[in-house]
Amino acid sequence: MTHKPLHNFHIPVMGLAYTIDSPIRVAQYGISSVISIIDDEILEKMKGFYNKKFNLDYFGISTKTEDYRAKRITAYLDMVDDIVNEKFESFKQEITKNKEALKNFIAILPNTSDLKTGLQNLVSQKDNLGSGIKNFIESNLKPGSIDVNIMTKVDKDNYKKGEQLPVMFNDAHASLRGFAQSKLSSSMVLSAGMNPRLYSYIEEFDDFFPDQNGILKKKIILKVSDFRSAMIQGNFLAKKGLWISEYRIESGLNCGGHAFATEGMLLGPIMEEFKQKKNDLIQSAHSLMIAALEQKGKHRVSAPLEMKITVQGGVGTSEEHEFLLENYHVDSVGWGSPFLLVPEATSVDTETRNLLLKSGEKDFYLSNISPLGVPFNTVRGTSNEVLKERKEAAGKYGSSCPKKLLALSKEFSPQGTCTASKKYQDIKLKELKADQELTPEEFNRKKTEITDKACLCVGLVNAAYMEQNLEIKGEKQGVVICPGPNLAFFDKEVSLSEMVKHIYGNANILPDNQRPNMFINELKMYIDYLKKEIAGSSAQITHSQTKKWNTFKKNMLEGIDYYHHLFNTSTFFKSGLKTIDLQLQEYQLMLTAIEIPQVDK
């Protein structure tokens, strides 16, 4: 029996550990969230923490164990599943017996929900309350999904005693296996683009294929930033008999963590294309999938399986939330960064949460700190930044690199080096000093490029350790946090109930600052991004660069036209329409004025 989810929002993955135990915190209320499963060490530590807290009997798994990464991930996910189910059973008992608790639960359900209406009707009846409510709850409630995230690019080769291990022991492969072998029935979110080798590995596990009833025990969610990429990846997997159960569309720049900018395509037009062509995605994948299932001798499916379209990145008001659901017919909207201010939902230390509360628009920025070489959204003033500056003042650069998850540069060693490591930066700085031909400006620019990189593997998990008072070994790295720029408009710590009521329009937690519409905000980011790209380009402009920037500008101007039409014909955003129109005109002028450098003849 498949129930519709209780909520029409979800909590996406944040960093390596900000949502590490979010399902344990929120799944009993029907809220789905996503755990990053790339770092087995933090999962093992958190397993130990909860083992003790709930008096469970999970064993520790040492790094000496064969296939320890995958085994640690499986054990952690199985434990989370056990805890969530236990908490869910207790919660059902509580709301069956306690009318106040039931009313509080009804208050956080979406106003459009049949479940909410059904429960309200039962509460208003005087007779037969106990058994009626108990039966209704048993039939209609289910916990939120315990989903997992794998960044496909974080798939380093691993070695044992100098010998390279087979591909199945690569980082992302081991993470995938850890999820596949767990008892969870939930989804795996694949992000950061296509990794054909990893995608092919999914075929090894039966849980990703439909059973005789057409049910998938484990589902695949693809995080994408445009329709073309969704179609290519969806068809690639369909040819293997694998179905994409959800396309999770994320704004290229108005998001937390790594920012994969589109070629100037804005979120509105992207969502429009998914709305218009969803059926093409379904039909194309379905025909490829049935041929593949037949060839493999797997269970056939006659009708296409369910395919959801969801969206996330920069959403901040109930009106925006409602608009995305109604206008683009999406199944769910992701609310990420605002949940960093909800201690009940995410794992953040007090110092970092206070930094987020007081940071304004100018403090959130797109940085170059990620060793992956992809722009990375973060905030100024983190403890990691402070420690790094202190070290650099003493002439010391780079991290000790204890985890090596991002040791992906093969420049100096086949085993890979991380560009944030001391080893890598020392070599690079030595090379730089030896280059006699650089001007002081060029030298400083290149030096900054090298030393900007921060150790994300440690920085992104430290907050979870600090929140639970777990011991942090090794060099002091402080905390790296990766909120989206939208968080600038939120300025207070709130309870889970207040945040959910805000999402559904039953409360407002935003101060009266003039927060621009999410689409306008993203538009501004793209204009800034284009200006910065052009300003930072080398003296020698190539044809391909010029072509890329012209496409970027053209896509944005088309996006602005789309928004003019959208806002003036929609029943939403009426109170802010005048401002939105003026902002669109202003950005259109600004964009038109940007001159694309021409190639020297």
C-alpha positions as a printed NumPy array, in Angstrom:
array([[  0.   ,   0.   ,   0.   ],
       [  1.557,   3.318,  -1.022],
       [  0.57 ,   6.419,   0.887],
       [  0.971,   9.906,  -0.428],
       [  3.642,  11.754,   1.597],
       [  2.17 ,  13.785,   4.475],
       [  4.085,  16.914,   3.455],
       [  4.762,  18.754,   0.216],
       [  8.239,  19.936,   1.27 ],
       [ 11.434,  17.984,   1.976],
       [ 14.772,  18.779,   3.623],
       [ 17.588,  18.308,   1.072],
       [ 21.081,  17.139,   1.969],
       [ 23.273,  19.838,   3.541],
       [ 27.052,  19.488,   3.658],
       [ 28.472,  16.194,   4.879],
       [ 26.816,  16.234,   8.289],
       [ 24.258,  19.033,   8.756],
       [ 21.477,  16.527,   7.943],
       [ 23.396,  13.472,   9.173],
       [ 20.648,  12.541,  11.652],
       [ 17.751,  14.676,  10.384],
       [ 15.511,  11.6  ,   9.819],
       [ 15.943,  10.667,  13.518],
       [ 14.796,  14.198,  14.382],
       [ 11.908,  14.747,  11.931],
       [ 10.804,  11.549,  10.143],
       [  8.184,  10.65 ,  12.774],
       [  6.206,  13.734,  11.672],
       [  6.17 ,  12.508,   8.064],
       [  8.994,  14.856,   6.969],
       [ 11.491,  13.403,   4.464],
       [ 15.16 ,  14.367,   4.614],
       [ 18.465,  13.351,   3.051],
       [ 21.685,  12.048,   4.663],
       [ 25.073,  12.398,   2.944],
       [ 26.704,   8.937,   2.979],
       [ 30.12 ,   9.682,   1.509],
       [ 31.991,   9.99 ,   4.851],
       [ 31.89 ,   6.653,   6.664],
       [ 33.86 ,   8.004,   9.639],
       [ 31.202,  10.5  ,  10.792],
       [ 28.49 ,   7.827,  10.237],
       [ 30.415,   5.431,  12.454],
       [ 30.851,   8.128,  15.151],
       [ 27.144,   9.05 ,  15.034],
       [ 26.224,   5.373,  15.207],
       [ 28.287,   5.112,  18.392],
       [ 26.58 ,   8.222,  19.788],
       [ 23.024,   6.948,  19.167],
       [ 23.945,   3.423,  20.183],
       [ 24.779,   4.795,  23.613],
       [ 21.889,   7.276,  23.738],
       [ 19.197,   4.687,  22.964],
       [ 20.99 ,   1.716,  24.49 ],
       [ 21.133,  -0.259,  21.233],
       [ 23.396,  -3.16 ,  20.371],
       [ 25.136,  -2.128,  17.186],
       [ 28.82 ,  -3.108,  17.041],
       [ 31.684,  -0.822,  16.073],
       [ 33.25 ,  -1.5  ,  12.646],
       [ 36.984,  -0.816,  12.473],
       [ 38.917,   0.305,   9.384],
       [ 40.666,  -3.093,   9.497],
       [ 37.391,  -4.822,   8.553],
       [ 37.09 ,  -5.988,   4.95 ],
       [ 34.896,  -3.515,   2.976],
       [ 34.519,  -1.387,   6.127],
       [ 33.211,   1.728,   4.323],
       [ 30.163,   0.012,   2.847],
       [ 29.539,  -1.977,   6.052],
       [ 29.641,   1.162,   8.216],
       [ 27.155,   2.903,   5.91 ],
       [ 24.785,  -0.08 ,   5.923],
       [ 24.942,  -0.364,   9.729],
       [ 24.281,   3.359,  10.241],
       [ 21.311,   3.39 ,   7.859],
       [ 19.84 ,   0.253,   9.446],
       [ 20.163,   1.877,  12.865],
       [ 18.493,   5.105,  11.658],
       [ 15.649,   2.989,  10.252],
       [ 15.216,   1.197,  13.605],
       [ 15.183,   4.465,  15.574],
       [ 12.789,   6.186,  13.144],
       [ 10.328,   3.277,  13.255],
       [ 10.44 ,   3.191,  17.042],
       [  9.938,   6.966,  17.325],
       [  7.112,   6.793,  14.78 ],
       [  5.292,   4.099,  16.791],
       [  5.649,   6.162,  20.002],
       [  4.435,   9.267,  18.189],
       [  1.321,   7.472,  16.921],
       [  0.596,   6.301,  20.478],
       [  1.054,   9.825,  21.806],
       [ -1.299,  11.543,  19.358],
       [ -3.904,   8.8  ,  19.81 ],
       [ -4.003,   9.41 ,  23.569],
       [ -3.152,  13.084,  23.883],
       [ -5.538,  15.552,  22.246],
       [ -3.116,  18.487,  22.659],
       [ -0.324,  16.597,  20.882],
       [ -2.772,  15.66 ,  18.124],
       [ -3.826,  19.289,  17.657],
       [ -0.149,  20.359,  17.467],
       [  0.429,  17.72 ,  14.781],
       [ -2.652,  18.813,  12.794],
       [ -1.294,  22.393,  12.936],
       [  1.865,  21.439,  10.998],
       [  0.099,  19.593,   8.185],
       [ -0.448,  21.309,   4.803],
       [ -3.753,  23.187,   4.647],
       [ -4.649,  21.382,   1.426],
       [ -4.104,  17.938,   2.929],
       [ -6.961,  15.397,   3.059],
       [ -5.26 ,  13.938,   6.107],
       [ -5.543,  17.275,   7.915],
       [ -9.257,  17.517,   7.067],
       [ -9.844,  13.9  ,   8.127],
       [ -8.12 ,  14.407,  11.49 ],
       [ -9.933,  17.719,  12.115],
       [-13.27 ,  16.008,  11.486],
       [-12.41 ,  13.218,  13.928],
       [-11.302,  15.687,  16.621],
       [-14.598,  17.588,  16.325],
       [-16.618,  14.391,  16.895],
       [-17.444,  13.688,  20.504],
       [-18.064,   9.938,  20.394],
       [-15.855,   7.023,  19.593],
       [-12.836,   9.331,  19.532],
       [-10.173,   6.86 ,  20.679],
       [-10.712,   3.946,  18.295],
       [-11.71 ,   6.147,  15.336],
       [ -8.548,   8.205,  15.587],
       [ -6.388,   5.142,  16.238],
       [ -7.675,   3.396,  13.099],
       [ -7.371,   6.544,  11.009],
       [ -3.776,   7.131,  12.157],
       [ -2.801,   3.491,  11.549],
       [ -4.199,   3.608,   8.002],
       [ -2.986,   7.037,   6.934],
       [  0.232,   7.994,   8.685],
       [  3.725,   7.011,   7.593],
       [  7.153,   8.329,   8.556],
       [  9.143,  10.613,   6.26 ],
       [ 11.598,   8.947,   3.914],
       [ 15.206,   8.307,   5.008],
       [ 16.89 ,   9.255,   1.753],
       [ 20.634,   9.321,   1.053],
       [ 22.879,  11.487,  -1.121],
       [ 25.964,  10.529,  -3.114],
       [ 28.008,  13.172,  -4.939],
       [ 28.93 ,  11.159,  -8.021],
       [ 32.263,  12.967,  -8.53 ],
       [ 33.534,  12.03 ,  -5.062],
       [ 34.67 ,   8.618,  -6.256],
       [ 38.375,   8.41 ,  -5.424],
       [ 40.313,   5.202,  -6.137],
       [ 41.421,   3.495,  -2.934],
       [ 44.65 ,   1.688,  -2.118],
       [ 45.719,  -0.936,   0.38 ],
       [ 49.439,  -1.358,   1.127],
       [ 50.262,   0.573,  -2.055],
       [ 48.07 ,  -1.675,  -4.233],
       [ 45.072,  -0.133,  -6.004],
       [ 41.822,  -1.818,  -4.947],
       [ 39.144,  -2.805,  -7.528],
       [ 36.735,  -0.061,  -8.681],
       [ 33.939,  -1.365,  -6.419],
       [ 35.994,  -0.055,  -3.45 ],
       [ 36.085,   3.522,  -4.814],
       [ 34.424,   6.001,  -2.44 ],
       [ 31.095,   6.584,  -4.248],
       [ 30.857,   2.9  ,  -5.257],
       [ 31.264,   1.8  ,  -1.629],
       [ 28.646,   4.368,  -0.534],
       [ 26.206,   3.059,  -3.123],
       [ 26.796,  -0.522,  -1.99 ],
       [ 26.312,   0.528,   1.649],
       [ 22.872,   1.934,   0.804],
       [ 21.946,  -0.985,  -1.513],
       [ 22.697,  -3.529,   1.225],
       [ 20.742,  -1.657,   3.918],
       [ 17.182,  -2.611,   4.838],
       [ 15.865,   0.834,   3.909],
       [ 13.133,   1.234,   1.371],
       [ 13.876,   4.792,   0.278],
       [ 15.681,   6.847,  -2.369],
       [ 19.26 ,   7.54 ,  -3.356],
       [ 19.877,  11.096,  -4.59 ],
       [ 22.684,  11.274,  -7.148],
       [ 24.126,  14.772,  -7.495],
       [ 26.974,  16.629,  -9.261],
       [ 26.508,  15.191, -12.741],
       [ 26.945,  11.922, -14.533],
       [ 29.401,   9.193, -13.54 ],
       [ 28.762,   6.39 , -16.102],
       [ 30.9  ,   3.862, -14.225],
       [ 28.969,   4.462, -10.996],
       [ 25.6  ,   4.441, -12.807],
       [ 26.473,   1.056, -14.338],
       [ 27.265,  -0.305, -10.868],
       [ 23.623,   0.261,  -9.784],
       [ 22.687,  -2.699, -12.037],
       [ 24.397,  -5.056,  -9.595],
       [ 21.632,  -4.625,  -6.994],
       [ 18.132,  -6.101,  -7.352],
       [ 16.519,  -3.559,  -5.021],
       [ 16.761,  -0.909,  -7.796],
       [ 14.69 ,  -3.04 , -10.207],
       [ 10.879,  -3.434, -10.011],
       [  9.541,  -6.55 ,  -8.268],
       [  6.654,  -8.654,  -9.623],
       [  4.191,  -5.962,  -8.464],
       [  6.128,  -3.182, -10.151],
       [  7.354,  -1.856,  -6.788],
       [ 10.874,  -0.457,  -6.381],
       [ 12.37 ,  -1.117,  -2.947],
       [ 15.111,   1.425,  -3.622],
       [ 14.523,   4.403,  -5.857],
       [ 16.825,   6.729,  -7.76 ],
       [ 16.496,  10.512,  -7.56 ],
       [ 18.601,  12.599,  -9.946],
       [ 19.518,  16.126,  -8.934],
       [ 19.684,  18.151, -12.159],
       [ 19.806,  21.786, -13.209],
       [ 18.231,  21.534, -16.672],
       [ 15.961,  19.384, -18.854],
       [ 18.585,  18.252, -21.363],
       [ 20.765,  16.77 , -18.648],
       [ 17.702,  15.025, -17.137],
       [ 16.817,  13.428, -20.483],
       [ 20.388,  12.243, -21.182],
       [ 20.919,  10.737, -17.722],
       [ 17.386,   9.294, -17.507],
       [ 17.773,   7.494, -20.84 ],
       [ 21.266,   6.27 , -19.957],
       [ 19.867,   4.566, -16.833],
       [ 16.653,   3.405, -18.555],
       [ 18.801,   1.451, -21.061],
       [ 19.979,  -0.553, -18.055],
       [ 16.399,  -1.173, -16.88 ],
       [ 16.694,   1.483, -14.152],
       [ 13.954,   4.047, -13.518],
       [ 14.362,   7.616, -12.263],
       [ 11.596,   8.07 ,  -9.696],
       [ 12.257,  11.772,  -9.232],
       [ 14.054,  14.626, -10.942],
       [ 15.105,  17.09 ,  -8.269],
       [ 15.715,  20.44 ,  -9.973],
       [ 17.97 ,  22.828,  -8.124],
       [ 18.725,  26.464,  -8.88 ],
       [ 22.221,  26.7  , -10.342],
       [ 23.345,  29.573,  -8.087],
       [ 20.605,  30.22 ,  -5.491],
       [ 21.395,  27.077,  -3.516],
       [ 23.633,  25.855,  -0.707],
       [ 26.957,  24.056,  -1.219],
       [ 28.446,  23.574,  -4.673],
       [ 26.904,  25.861,  -7.3  ],
       [ 26.682,  24.355, -10.773],
       [ 25.757,  27.43 , -12.794],
       [ 23.678,  26.868, -15.925],
       [ 24.465,  28.671, -19.203],
       [ 22.349,  31.595, -18.05 ],
       [ 19.16 ,  29.527, -17.974],
       [ 17.   ,  30.712, -15.08 ],
       [ 14.935,  28.541, -12.765],
       [ 11.515,  29.676, -14.058],
       [ 12.1  ,  28.779, -17.716],
       [ 13.787,  25.512, -16.653],
       [ 10.73 ,  24.547, -14.572],
       [  8.461,  25.507, -17.489],
       [ 10.322,  23.093, -19.753],
       [  9.959,  20.251, -17.257],
       [  6.249,  21.019, -16.919],
       [  5.74 ,  21.003, -20.72 ],
       [  7.915,  17.979, -21.455],
       [  7.491,  15.724, -18.406],
       [  5.606,  13.242, -20.565],
       [  8.533,  13.038, -23.01 ],
       [ 10.808,  12.073, -20.095],
       [  8.359,   9.386, -18.973],
       [  7.682,   7.87 , -22.425],
       [ 11.293,   7.929, -23.553],
       [ 12.567,   6.24 , -20.365],
       [  9.67 ,   3.753, -20.21 ],
       [ 10.194,   2.347, -23.733],
       [ 13.95 ,   1.976, -23.129],
       [ 13.371,   0.459, -19.699],
       [ 10.942,  -2.291, -20.791],
       [ 13.313,  -3.393, -23.56 ],
       [ 16.185,  -3.574, -21.037],
       [ 14.135,  -5.46 , -18.411],
       [ 13.094,  -8.03 , -21.022],
       [ 16.665,  -8.485, -22.176],
       [ 17.821,  -9.003, -18.577],
       [ 14.969, -11.416, -17.795],
       [ 13.721,  -9.1  , -15.002],
       [ 10.105,  -8.45 , -13.994],
       [  8.311,  -6.469, -16.697],
       [  6.269,  -3.328, -16.043],
       [  3.393,  -2.584, -18.384],
       [  2.659,   1.029, -17.422],
       [  5.327,   3.655, -16.665],
       [  6.283,   3.876, -12.985],
       [  5.668,   7.04 , -10.999],
       [  7.972,   9.944, -11.829],
       [  8.058,  13.014,  -9.585],
       [  9.377,  16.468, -10.367],
       [ 10.567,  18.474,  -7.358],
       [ 12.385,  21.786,  -7.017],
       [ 14.686,  23.497,  -4.517],
       [ 16.976,  26.479,  -4.082],
       [ 16.199,  29.875,  -2.638],
       [ 12.558,  29.367,  -1.615],
       [ 11.679,  31.544,   1.388],
       [  7.95 ,  32.314,   1.637],
       [  4.756,  30.27 ,   1.661],
       [  3.619,  32.155,  -1.446],
       [  6.705,  31.047,  -3.389],
       [  6.203,  27.503,  -2.076],
       [  2.542,  27.462,  -3.114],
       [  3.353,  29.024,  -6.494],
       [  5.909,  26.322,  -7.362],
       [  3.434,  23.575,  -6.442],
       [  0.562,  25.077,  -8.394],
       [  2.193,  26.695, -11.404],
       [  4.716,  23.978, -12.22 ],
       [  2.742,  21.016, -10.78 ],
       [  5.73 ,  19.883,  -8.723],
       [  5.327,  17.132,  -6.125],
       [  7.474,  18.697,  -3.42 ],
       [  9.585,  21.78 ,  -2.716],
       [ 12.97 ,  21.538,  -0.988],
       [ 13.655,  23.87 ,   1.939],
       [ 17.333,  23.599,   2.852],
       [ 19.28 ,  26.488,   4.393],
       [ 16.402,  27.913,   6.53 ],
       [ 16.398,  24.589,   8.434],
       [ 19.954,  25.345,   9.631],
       [ 18.202,  27.716,  12.06 ],
       [ 16.006,  24.894,  13.421],
       [ 17.948,  23.017,  16.14 ],
       [ 15.3  ,  20.272,  16.177],
       [ 15.971,  19.447,  12.502],
       [ 19.683,  19.871,  11.759],
       [ 23.058,  19.296,  13.368],
       [ 24.764,  22.688,  13.843],
       [ 26.959,  23.925,  16.711],
       [ 25.81 ,  27.05 ,  18.604],
       [ 28.641,  29.318,  17.452],
       [ 27.978,  28.587,  13.764],
       [ 24.209,  28.954,  14.149],
       [ 24.723,  32.359,  15.796],
       [ 26.986,  33.386,  12.9  ],
       [ 24.218,  32.466,  10.428],
       [ 21.617,  34.442,  12.426],
       [ 23.551,  37.672,  12.325],
       [ 24.982,  37.402,   8.778],
       [ 23.508,  39.732,   6.16 ],
       [ 23.386,  39.671,   2.364],
       [ 27.   ,  40.811,   1.958],
       [ 28.258,  37.991,   4.196],
       [ 26.971,  35.158,   2.014],
       [ 29.127,  34.679,  -1.064],
       [ 30.183,  32.327,  -3.836],
       [ 33.689,  31.209,  -2.88 ],
       [ 36.565,  29.275,  -4.436],
       [ 37.235,  27.23 ,  -1.303],
       [ 36.135,  23.834,  -2.658],
       [ 38.963,  21.471,  -3.704],
       [ 36.595,  20.211,  -6.437],
       [ 37.218,  23.492,  -8.275],
       [ 33.47 ,  24.224,  -8.372],
       [ 32.139,  27.538,  -6.925],
       [ 30.913,  26.946,  -3.368],
       [ 28.329,  28.989,  -1.446],
       [ 29.451,  29.891,   2.058],
       [ 29.42 ,  32.678,   4.661],
       [ 32.16 ,  34.986,   5.967],
       [ 33.502,  34.627,   9.496],
       [ 33.397,  30.85 ,  10.013],
       [ 35.796,  29.376,  12.569],
       [ 37.559,  27.579,   9.682],
       [ 38.26 ,  30.928,   7.986],
       [ 39.585,  32.451,  11.228],
       [ 41.959,  29.508,  11.86 ],
       [ 43.131,  29.532,   8.227],
       [ 43.968,  33.253,   8.377],
       [ 45.875,  32.722,  11.619],
       [ 47.939,  29.93 ,  10.07 ],
       [ 48.623,  31.939,   6.924],
       [ 49.84 ,  34.898,   8.997],
       [ 52.461,  32.477,  10.344],
       [ 53.355,  31.42 ,   6.788],
       [ 51.644,  27.999,   7.012],
       [ 49.327,  26.823,   4.242],
       [ 47.066,  23.846,   3.582],
       [ 45.464,  21.129,   5.669],
       [ 46.934,  17.891,   6.991],
       [ 44.289,  16.074,   4.852],
       [ 43.32 ,  13.211,   7.196],
       [ 40.323,  11.878,   5.213],
       [ 41.406,  12.282,   1.572],
       [ 37.798,  12.123,   0.257],
       [ 38.607,  14.923,  -2.182],
       [ 42.175,  13.796,  -2.982],
       [ 41.256,  13.752,  -6.666],
       [ 44.147,  15.649,  -8.32 ],
       [ 46.529,  13.213, -10.059],
       [ 49.084,  15.969, -10.775],
       [ 51.715,  14.775,  -8.283],
       [ 50.7  ,  11.212,  -7.445],
       [ 48.6  ,   8.455,  -9.058],
       [ 46.979,   7.964,  -5.632],
       [ 45.604,  11.506,  -5.781],
       [ 46.22 ,  14.653,  -3.734],
       [ 43.69 ,  17.143,  -2.411],
       [ 44.223,  20.721,  -3.587],
       [ 43.469,  21.922,  -0.033],
       [ 46.255,  19.796,   1.462],
       [ 49.545,  21.151,   2.814],
       [ 51.416,  18.701,   0.562],
       [ 49.772,  20.07 ,  -2.61 ],
       [ 49.907,  23.75 ,  -1.658],
       [ 53.57 ,  23.589,  -0.597],
       [ 54.579,  22.225,  -4.03 ],
       [ 52.412,  24.75 ,  -5.87 ],
       [ 53.693,  27.721,  -3.862],
       [ 57.294,  26.6  ,  -4.444],
       [ 56.64 ,  26.457,  -8.214],
       [ 55.048,  29.887,  -8.052],
       [ 57.999,  31.465,  -6.229],
       [ 60.354,  30.034,  -8.845],
       [ 58.465,  31.769, -11.678],
       [ 60.485,  34.948, -12.277],
       [ 58.253,  36.364, -15.001],
       [ 55.146,  37.093, -12.917],
       [ 54.17 ,  40.643, -11.987],
       [ 53.392,  41.148,  -8.241],
       [ 49.667,  41.302,  -9.132],
       [ 49.787,  37.996, -11.044],
       [ 51.812,  36.384,  -8.257],
       [ 49.252,  37.416,  -5.6  ],
       [ 46.298,  36.329,  -7.747],
       [ 47.807,  32.885,  -8.331],
       [ 48.832,  32.543,  -4.7  ],
       [ 45.227,  33.282,  -3.608],
       [ 43.92 ,  30.708,  -6.106],
       [ 46.138,  28.059,  -4.502],
       [ 45.613,  28.957,  -0.835],
       [ 41.857,  29.687,  -1.026],
       [ 41.04 ,  25.974,  -0.883],
       [ 39.75 ,  24.702,   2.473],
       [ 39.504,  21.199,   3.923],
       [ 35.797,  20.444,   3.408],
       [ 36.022,  16.82 ,   4.575],
       [ 36.767,  17.94 ,   8.131],
       [ 35.191,  21.409,   8.089],
       [ 31.769,  20.155,   6.982],
       [ 31.465,  17.504,   9.726],
       [ 32.905,  19.361,  12.723],
       [ 29.615,  21.095,  13.595],
       [ 27.921,  17.708,  14.162],
       [ 30.777,  16.583,  16.428],
       [ 30.638,  19.85 ,  18.371],
       [ 26.869,  19.79 ,  18.78 ],
       [ 27.015,  16.34 ,  20.409],
       [ 30.303,  16.998,  22.281],
       [ 32.093,  14.24 ,  20.384],
       [ 35.884,  14.248,  20.391],
       [ 37.566,  15.786,  17.334],
       [ 41.006,  14.369,  16.653],
       [ 43.789,  15.818,  14.542],
       [ 44.61 ,  19.346,  13.439],
       [ 42.159,  22.049,  14.491],
       [ 40.138,  22.958,  11.39 ],
       [ 37.029,  24.717,  12.714],
       [ 33.712,  24.656,  10.858],
       [ 32.939,  25.176,   7.166],
       [ 29.254,  25.756,   6.426],
       [ 27.576,  26.008,   3.026],
       [ 24.224,  27.842,   3.251],
       [ 22.474,  29.287,   0.225],
       [ 22.413,  33.121,  -0.086],
       [ 18.666,  33.038,   0.689],
       [ 19.541,  32.541,   4.374],
       [ 20.528,  36.235,   4.573],
       [ 16.822,  37.064,   4.94 ],
       [ 16.232,  34.778,   7.959],
       [ 17.438,  36.11 ,  11.289],
       [ 16.163,  33.985,  14.159],
       [ 16.341,  30.515,  15.589],
       [ 12.917,  28.835,  15.346],
       [ 11.221,  25.618,  16.385],
       [ 10.371,  22.891,  13.881],
       [  6.694,  23.673,  14.274],
       [  7.233,  27.4  ,  13.545],
       [  9.284,  26.636,  10.425],
       [  6.694,  24.217,   9.046],
       [  3.87 ,  26.676,   9.76 ],
       [  5.91 ,  29.337,   7.924],
       [  6.256,  27.038,   4.875],
       [  2.485,  26.478,   4.778],
       [  1.562,  30.126,   5.366],
       [  0.184,  29.681,   8.902],
       [  2.934,  31.821,  10.471],
       [  5.65 ,  34.197,   9.283],
       [  9.188,  34.   ,  10.636],
       [ 10.749,  36.509,   8.222],
       [ 11.557,  39.99 ,   9.498],
       [ 10.081,  42.906,   7.539],
       [ 13.176,  43.337,   5.422],
       [ 12.59 ,  43.747,   1.719],
       [ 13.383,  40.212,   0.618],
       [ 13.301,  40.028,  -3.188],
       [ 11.282,  37.305,  -4.91 ],
       [ 13.306,  34.058,  -5.268],
       [ 13.384,  34.377,  -9.093],
       [ 14.586,  37.997,  -8.914],
       [ 17.248,  37.003,  -6.41 ],
       [ 18.535,  34.275,  -8.707],
       [ 18.5  ,  36.644, -11.705],
       [ 20.726,  39.118,  -9.82 ],
       [ 23.15 ,  36.289,  -8.945],
       [ 23.432,  35.265, -12.582],
       [ 24.135,  38.849, -13.711],
       [ 26.848,  39.178, -11.029],
       [ 28.243,  35.803, -12.092],
       [ 28.48 ,  36.836, -15.77 ],
       [ 30.15 ,  40.168, -14.891],
       [ 32.685,  38.373, -12.679],
       [ 33.398,  35.753, -15.363],
       [ 34.13 ,  38.456, -17.945],
       [ 36.207,  40.565, -15.526],
       [ 38.26 ,  37.56 , -14.415],
       [ 38.994,  36.254, -17.913],
       [ 42.519,  36.182, -19.26 ],
       [ 43.841,  38.795, -21.678],
       [ 43.572,  36.294, -24.527],
       [ 39.842,  35.886, -25.278],
       [ 38.924,  32.804, -27.339],
       [ 36.048,  32.209, -29.766],
       [ 34.525,  29.599, -27.462],
       [ 34.531,  32.019, -24.501],
       [ 32.778,  34.701, -26.546],
       [ 30.23 ,  32.173, -27.795],
       [ 29.591,  30.924, -24.249],
       [ 29.039,  34.456, -22.883],
       [ 26.745,  35.402, -25.782],
       [ 24.613,  32.297, -25.108],
       [ 24.601,  33.118, -21.399],
       [ 23.38 ,  36.665, -22.038],
       [ 20.792,  35.546, -24.63 ],
       [ 19.357,  32.888, -22.257],
       [ 19.058,  35.447, -19.471],
       [ 17.305,  38.027, -21.656],
       [ 14.84 ,  35.318, -22.733],
       [ 14.387,  34.42 , -19.069],
       [ 13.536,  38.041, -18.22 ],
       [ 10.905,  38.087, -21.015],
       [  9.459,  34.868, -19.619],
       [  9.245,  36.42 , -16.119],
       [  7.57 ,  39.6  , -17.413],
       [  4.827,  37.439, -18.89 ],
       [  4.688,  35.012, -15.937],
       [  4.325,  37.639, -13.203],
       [  1.764,  39.668, -15.114],
       [ -0.513,  36.706, -15.866],
       [ -0.155,  34.801, -12.56 ],
       [ -2.594,  35.188,  -9.675],
       [  0.405,  35.02 ,  -7.313],
       [  2.729,  37.839,  -6.118],
       [  0.134,  40.564,  -6.766],
       [  1.195,  42.68 ,  -3.776],
       [  4.807,  42.862,  -4.968],
       [  4.125,  43.096,  -8.71 ],
       [  5.081,  46.75 ,  -9.091],
       [  8.464,  46.177,  -7.427],
       [  9.067,  42.97 ,  -9.42 ],
       [  8.333,  44.782, -12.709],
       [ 10.76 ,  47.575, -11.852],
       [ 13.459,  45.078, -10.819],
       [ 13.04 ,  43.119, -14.065],
       [ 13.378,  46.335, -16.088],
       [ 16.448,  47.368, -14.1  ],
       [ 18.161,  43.988, -14.573],
       [ 17.24 ,  43.951, -18.257],
       [ 19.037,  47.301, -18.721],
       [ 21.986,  46.118, -16.657],
       [ 22.277,  42.933, -18.7  ],
       [ 21.919,  44.722, -22.042],
       [ 24.749,  47.052, -20.991],
       [ 27.163,  44.162, -20.376],
       [ 29.6  ,  44.099, -23.278],
       [ 30.843,  40.709, -24.334],
       [ 34.581,  40.998, -25.206],
       [ 35.307,  40.19 , -28.845],
       [ 38.15 ,  38.033, -30.106],
       [ 41.098,  40.081, -31.364],
       [ 41.398,  39.766, -35.088]])
